[in-house]
Every structure is written in C-alpha cells, then in structure tokens.
Amino acid sequence: MKKTLKIALWAIVALVLALCVAAAAIWNGEIKTIGTISQVDTDGYLYRMEYKASYDLNELVDADVDSNAKLLGYVVKKVGKGLPIKMKSSQVVEDGEEKGFSCTSFQALKEGGSGYWYGRNYDFFKNPTLVTVSHPKNGYASIGVSDMSHFGYSLEKLPKTFLSKVLCLAAIYAPVDGINEKGVCTSIMALPHQASQQNTGRHVVGTTVIMRLILDRCATVQEALDLVNSLDIRHDAAVGSGYHYMVADAHGDCAVIEFDKDDGWKTMIVRKEEGQNSMLVTNHLLSPKYYTTEPDPAVGNPKSHSWWRYETAGAYLRERDGVLSFTEAQECLSQVHWENLLWDDGVTVEDTQYSNVYDQDAITLALRPWNDYGTTYNFKL
C-alpha cells in the first residue's frame, strides 16, 4: 500500500514538473517579461516592464484589428495560446458620453543647438502608467508609455501579483507615446467626434497599433508618413473620440497627422514650418481647412481648454524662439498641466497623468507622474 502511494505521489510530482517545463517552453518570453515588471514610484501608480516575448506586427496588420475589443481579443489569443484569459478595457463610453483625453505635445530645439526635446503631457483620468522597454528582433528598440486602463487596470486593480501582471503584456500594442532608438518620437491627442474610419481597401490598423508600427519601423518622419499612407487607420467609435498624432525625428523634422472628417477621412499632414525651431499640438485640428483660433467643438475639445493650452504653451515657445533647456522643456509642460480640472458637467475630473520630456539625441525619457513636479523618473534603452 505504501509503495503504491509513493508511486502515485511520484507520478503526480512528475506530471507537475512536466507541466511546468511545458509552460516554461510555451510562455518563456511572456514569463520573462512578467518577471521584469516593477513598481517605480512610491505610490504604486507607475510601473516599468521590459518586453521579452516575441510579437509579429506583420501578422497584426494582416489581422485588420480596428477596435480595442479586437485588439484585446488578438492579445488574448497570442498570450493565452488557447487558455481562457480575460482582458477588458475601461476605455469604453456609455451612450451619449463624450470621453476624450486632452494632451499637449511639442518638439523644440535643445539649448546649444544640438538635438531636440519632445515634450508631452498626457491629461486624462486617474489611471496607473506603464513604461515598456522593447528590443524586438525585427524592429527598432523603443521606450513606450501606456495608460494601463487600456488593458484593464485601475487604481483599485494594480499589477501586484504574478497573475495580476499578465494583462501588462498587452502594453506592447498600446503605447500612447514613445521614442525609438533612432530618435523618432510619437504621441496621440484626442479629438472628440473625429474618429477616423478610413476605408480604401488597404490593411486596417487601430488607434495605438499605428504608434507601435511607427516606433518599430520608422527612422524618420517621412518614413512614418509613408507608413501611415500605406494603411487605413480606424479609431474605435466605442471610445467616444478620434485622434491626431504628432511624430518627430532626431533631425528636427516634425509633423501632425490628421484625418478629414468631411472627405472620407483622407489623411491631412501639417508639417513644421521651414525655419522654425519648434512645433506644438493640443486637442484641435491644425490643418488649414479646419484650423480656427476660436474654440469650436466641431474641430476640437473646448472642455479641456485646448485653445488656451495651445496659446499658452505656444507663447512660452515663441518667447524662447523654440529653443529650450531641459528645465524649460519641463516648465513648458507645467504651464499647461491640469490638477483636478472639473469639466462643465460638474462631475468629470481630469488630471495630468504624466509629463514626459524625451531627449531625441540621448534616447531617454524623463517622466513626472501625476502633477508631482518635484520628482522625475528617468528611463533609457
């Protein structure tokens, strides 16, 4: 009897070991990635991850993923490898609700004339933030920053345990700004009622997937614009907002990518003016067809004072001829950050989730979280 029990126990141990070996082989990259996730700040709302699993952007493009739901489904399929993993984004609106984050981005010449800063405020609700460093085999290394609510996290649901960290794997497909090893930076700004629905027969990509493609594949602004023009970009209407993008390279080229709501969502490109040291964008259209100096909800977001931020940050840049020190780059963002901004509905409260200054020459990120303008966290490849 004892011999039989001992054999049974050894059989169970062998089975468990075999399952562990199999799991390690199947999820090797994912397990290594989860092992790199660490809390950066003291409050538990800023995290860092080094993405070590493989991912295939050609496969993702071929899948024509054009919504958050489809993207999360794709991620679950890739990560779960058949297991029933659940992943849900909080970036979905109720009927009639308008939900659009409100951001500021700029490129400015560095003091001394060598290289460029790329500044970026991400203004939204109180959510945790994840900085992802990736070194793909078939692409440029990059630092990407994600709002973790895009893949199911909140201040009440944080990646504290191994299992609770699994959803962080979706971050590789969901950057909202970032920089790659060539010095290309990109970021996204919301535009209420401007959800692009391009439909020309090309492969379709969604809101954040195009940003991952730019970070992985583009060394210049022109390469990014060529990439955008080779795809159909569709914004998820369930999120309640459309977007425009800024992209800038280490040579000082900079452009804003927009979409024409009145002409089949055709791509509209606004380039940095010749001879200018800086370019700025907030949350209203810059294309000449729609640009206005007066707040207009048809072309932007007056609720988050987009025009005021554009003028305020613009004046700061003009006073310095678009040439900033690192401290001034941070100060420019500070001039237009939010702390407990109450919307006109009397309910919605918006904050600057983080302020980033990217060094496009050194390929670094200096991040200040949640209006803590006395603390800077530094990241590099």
C-alpha positions in Angstrom: 0.0 0.0 0.0 2.8 2.4 1.0 4.7 1.5 -2.2 1.6 2.2 -4.3 1.0 5.6 -2.6 4.7 6.5 -3.1 4.5 5.6 -6.8 1.3 7.7 -7.1 2.9 10.7 -5.4 6.0 10.5 -7.7 3.7 10.3 -10.7 1.9 13.5 -9.6 5.3 15.2 -9.0 6.5 14.1 -12.4 3.3 15.4 -14.0 3.6 18.8 -12.3 7.2 19.1 -13.3 6.3 18.2 -16.9 3.6 20.8 -16.9 6.0 23.4 -15.6 8.5 22.6 -18.2 5.9 22.7 -20.9 4.6 26.1 -19.6 8.1 27.4 -19.5 8.7 26.4 -23.1 5.4 27.8 -24.4 5.3 31.0 -22.4 9.1 31.5 -22.0 9.1 35.1 -23.3 5.9 36.1 -21.5 7.1 34.7 -18.2 10.4 36.5 -18.6 8.6 39.7 -19.4 6.3 39.5 -16.4 9.3 38.9 -14.2 10.7 42.4 -15.3 7.6 44.3 -14.2 8.4 46.5 -11.2 6.9 49.4 -9.4 8.8 52.6 -10.0 7.2 55.2 -7.7 6.3 55.1 -4.0 2.6 55.3 -4.6 2.2 52.2 -6.8 0.9 54.0 -9.9 4.0 54.0 -12.1 5.5 50.7 -13.4 8.2 49.6 -15.7 8.4 46.5 -18.0 10.9 45.1 -20.4 9.1 43.2 -23.1 11.0 40.0 -23.9 8.3 38.0 -25.7 8.1 37.8 -29.5 5.5 39.6 -31.5 4.7 39.8 -35.2 3.5 43.1 -36.5 3.0 41.7 -40.0 0.6 39.2 -38.5 -1.2 42.0 -36.6 -1.5 44.2 -39.7 -2.9 41.2 -41.7 -5.5 40.7 -38.9 -7.1 44.1 -39.7 -7.5 45.0 -36.0 -9.5 48.2 -35.9 -11.0 48.4 -32.4 -10.0 48.0 -28.7 -12.2 44.9 -28.4 -10.5 43.2 -31.5 -7.0 44.2 -30.2 -7.7 42.7 -26.8 -9.0 39.6 -28.5 -5.9 39.4 -30.5 -3.7 39.8 -27.4 -5.6 37.2 -25.5 -5.2 34.7 -28.4 -1.5 35.4 -28.6 -0.8 35.4 -24.9 -3.2 32.8 -23.8 -2.3 30.3 -26.5 -5.7 28.7 -26.1 -6.3 29.4 -22.4 -9.4 31.4 -21.4 -7.6 34.6 -20.2 -10.0 37.5 -19.7 -9.0 41.1 -20.6 -11.2 44.1 -20.7 -10.5 47.8 -21.4 -12.1 50.6 -19.4 -11.8 52.8 -22.5 -15.5 52.4 -23.5 -18.2 55.0 -23.2 -21.8 54.9 -22.2 -24.4 56.0 -24.8 -24.1 59.8 -25.2 -21.0 60.1 -23.1 -18.1 62.0 -24.5 -14.7 60.6 -23.4 -11.6 62.1 -24.8 -8.2 62.6 -23.1 -6.7 66.0 -23.5 -3.0 66.3 -24.2 -0.2 68.6 -25.2 2.9 67.7 -27.4 5.8 69.7 -28.8 9.2 69.4 -30.3 11.8 72.1 -29.5 15.4 72.6 -30.3 17.7 71.9 -27.4 19.7 74.8 -25.9 23.1 74.8 -27.5 21.6 73.8 -30.9 22.4 70.1 -30.7 19.4 67.8 -30.8 15.7 68.2 -29.9 13.4 67.7 -26.9 10.0 66.1 -27.4 7.6 67.2 -24.7 4.3 65.5 -23.9 1.5 65.9 -21.3 -1.0 63.1 -21.0 -4.1 64.5 -19.5 -6.9 62.1 -18.6 -8.4 60.5 -15.6 -6.5 59.0 -12.6 -5.0 55.8 -14.0 -1.8 53.9 -13.5 1.0 54.2 -16.1 3.4 51.6 -17.6 6.7 52.3 -19.3 7.6 49.5 -21.7 11.1 49.0 -23.0 11.3 46.7 -26.0 14.2 45.3 -28.2 12.4 43.4 -31.0 14.3 41.2 -33.3 12.8 42.7 -36.4 12.5 46.4 -35.4 13.9 49.3 -33.6 14.3 49.3 -29.8 12.0 51.7 -28.1 10.5 53.1 -24.9 6.7 53.3 -25.0 4.3 54.7 -22.4 0.8 53.3 -21.8 -2.3 54.2 -19.9 -2.9 51.0 -18.1 -6.7 51.4 -18.1 -6.5 50.5 -21.8 -5.9 46.9 -20.8 -7.9 46.6 -17.6 -6.1 48.2 -14.8 -7.3 51.0 -12.4 -6.2 52.5 -9.1 -8.1 49.7 -7.5 -6.7 47.0 -9.7 -2.9 47.1 -9.9 -0.2 44.6 -11.0 0.8 43.4 -7.6 1.0 39.6 -8.1 2.3 37.4 -10.9 -1.2 36.6 -12.2 -2.4 40.2 -11.9 0.6 41.3 -14.1 -0.4 39.1 -17.1 -2.5 41.9 -18.6 0.5 44.2 -18.8 1.6 42.1 -21.8 -0.9 44.0 -23.9 1.1 47.2 -23.4 3.4 46.3 -26.4 0.4 47.0 -28.7 -0.9 50.1 -26.8 1.6 52.9 -26.4 0.2 56.4 -26.3 3.6 58.0 -26.7 7.2 56.8 -27.1 10.7 57.1 -28.6 12.7 54.6 -30.6 16.5 54.1 -30.9 16.6 56.3 -34.0 15.2 59.2 -32.0 11.7 59.1 -33.6 9.0 60.2 -31.1 5.3 60.0 -31.5 2.2 60.7 -29.3 -1.5 60.8 -29.6 -4.0 63.6 -28.9 -7.8 63.1 -28.6 -10.3 64.8 -30.9 -14.0 64.4 -29.9 -16.2 63.3 -32.9 -13.2 62.8 -35.1 -12.9 59.0 -35.2 -11.3 58.2 -38.5 -12.9 55.4 -40.4 -10.6 55.2 -43.4 -11.8 52.5 -45.9 -9.7 52.4 -49.1 -9.1 48.6 -49.2 -5.7 48.7 -47.5 -5.0 46.8 -44.4 -6.6 48.3 -41.3 -4.9 49.3 -38.0 -6.4 50.8 -34.9 -5.6 53.8 -32.7 -2.4 52.6 -30.9 -1.2 49.9 -33.3 -0.1 52.6 -35.8 2.1 54.0 -33.0 3.7 50.7 -32.3 4.4 50.4 -36.0 6.0 53.8 -36.2 8.2 53.1 -33.2 9.3 49.7 -34.5 9.7 50.6 -38.2 10.4 54.3 -38.8 13.7 56.2 -38.5 12.4 59.5 -39.9 9.2 61.5 -40.1 9.0 60.8 -43.8 9.1 57.0 -43.2 6.3 57.4 -40.6 4.2 59.4 -43.1 4.8 56.8 -45.8 3.7 54.1 -43.4 0.5 55.9 -42.5 -0.3 56.3 -46.1 0.1 52.6 -46.7 -2.6 51.7 -44.2 -6.2 52.5 -43.3 -6.4 54.0 -39.8 -9.6 53.5 -37.9 -10.4 54.8 -34.4 -12.7 52.8 -32.2 -16.0 54.7 -32.0 -16.8 52.8 -28.8 -14.1 55.0 -27.1 -16.1 58.2 -27.9 -13.2 60.0 -29.6 -11.0 60.3 -32.6 -7.3 61.3 -32.6 -4.5 63.1 -34.3 -0.8 62.2 -34.0 2.4 64.1 -33.7 5.6 62.4 -35.0 9.1 64.0 -34.8 12.6 62.7 -35.6 16.1 63.4 -34.3 16.9 65.6 -37.3 14.2 68.2 -36.3 11.5 67.2 -38.8 8.1 67.2 -37.2 4.5 66.7 -38.4 1.0 66.3 -37.2 -1.2 63.6 -38.8 -4.9 64.3 -39.0 -8.0 63.0 -40.9 -10.6 64.8 -42.9 -14.0 64.2 -41.4 -15.7 65.8 -44.4 -13.9 64.0 -47.1 -13.7 60.2 -46.5 -11.2 60.6 -43.6 -8.4 61.4 -46.0 -5.1 61.9 -44.3 -4.1 65.5 -43.8 -0.5 66.4 -42.9 0.7 69.5 -41.1 4.5 70.0 -41.2 6.7 72.1 -39.0 7.2 75.4 -40.8 10.5 75.9 -42.5 13.0 77.8 -40.3 11.1 77.1 -37.1 12.7 75.5 -34.1 9.5 74.1 -32.6 6.1 72.7 -33.3 3.1 72.3 -31.0 -0.2 70.5 -30.9 -3.0 70.1 -28.4 -6.6 68.9 -29.0 -7.9 70.7 -32.0 -7.2 70.4 -35.7 -4.3 72.3 -37.2 -5.0 71.6 -40.9 -5.7 74.8 -42.7 -9.1 73.5 -43.8 -10.3 73.4 -40.2 -8.0 75.5 -38.1 -9.5 78.2 -36.0 -8.2 80.4 -33.2 -11.6 80.4 -31.5 -12.8 77.3 -29.5 -15.0 75.2 -31.7 -16.4 71.8 -30.6 -16.7 70.8 -34.3 -12.9 70.7 -34.6 -11.5 70.1 -31.2 -12.1 69.9 -27.4 -13.0 73.2 -25.7 -13.8 71.3 -22.5 -10.2 70.7 -21.8 -9.3 74.3 -22.9 -7.3 73.1 -25.9 -7.1 76.5 -27.4 -5.9 78.1 -24.2 -3.2 75.4 -23.8 -2.1 75.9 -27.4 -1.7 79.6 -27.0 -0.1 79.4 -23.5 2.5 76.7 -24.5 2.9 78.4 -27.9 3.7 81.8 -26.2 6.3 80.1 -24.0 8.0 78.5 -27.0 7.8 81.8 -29.1 9.4 83.8 -26.3 12.4 81.5 -26.5 12.4 81.1 -30.3 11.6 77.4 -29.8 14.9 76.8 -28.0 14.7 75.2 -24.6 16.9 73.9 -21.8 15.7 70.6 -20.2 14.3 72.6 -17.3 12.4 74.9 -19.7 11.0 71.9 -21.5 9.6 70.6 -18.3 8.3 74.1 -17.4 6.6 74.4 -20.7 4.5 71.3 -19.9 4.0 72.5 -16.3 2.4 75.7 -17.7 -0.5 73.7 -19.2 -0.9 70.8 -16.8 -4.1 70.0 -15.0 -4.8 69.2 -11.4 -8.4 68.2 -10.6 -9.8 70.0 -13.7 -13.6 70.0 -13.4 -15.5 69.7 -16.7 -18.6 71.7 -17.5 -20.7 68.7 -16.5 -19.7 69.3 -12.9 -18.7 65.7 -12.5 -15.8 64.8 -14.7 -12.4 65.4 -13.1 -9.3 65.4 -15.3 -5.6 65.3 -14.3 -2.3 65.3 -16.0 -1.5 61.6 -15.6 2.2 62.3 -16.5 4.5 64.8 -18.2 7.3 63.4 -20.4 10.4 65.0 -21.9 12.2 62.8 -24.4 15.7 63.5 -25.4 15.8 62.6 -29.1 19.6 62.6 -29.2 20.4 60.6 -26.0 17.2 58.5 -26.4 16.0 58.9 -22.9 12.7 59.7 -21.1 12.3 61.9 -18.1 8.8 61.3 -16.6 7.0 63.3 -13.9 3.9 61.5 -12.7 0.6 62.9 -11.5 1.4 66.5 -11.0 4.4 65.7 -8.9 6.6 68.3 -10.5 9.3 67.8 -7.9 10.0 64.3 -8.9 11.4 63.0 -12.2 11.8 59.3 -13.1 14.4 58.6 -15.8 14.3 55.7 -18.4 16.6 54.6 -21.1 17.0 51.8 -23.6 
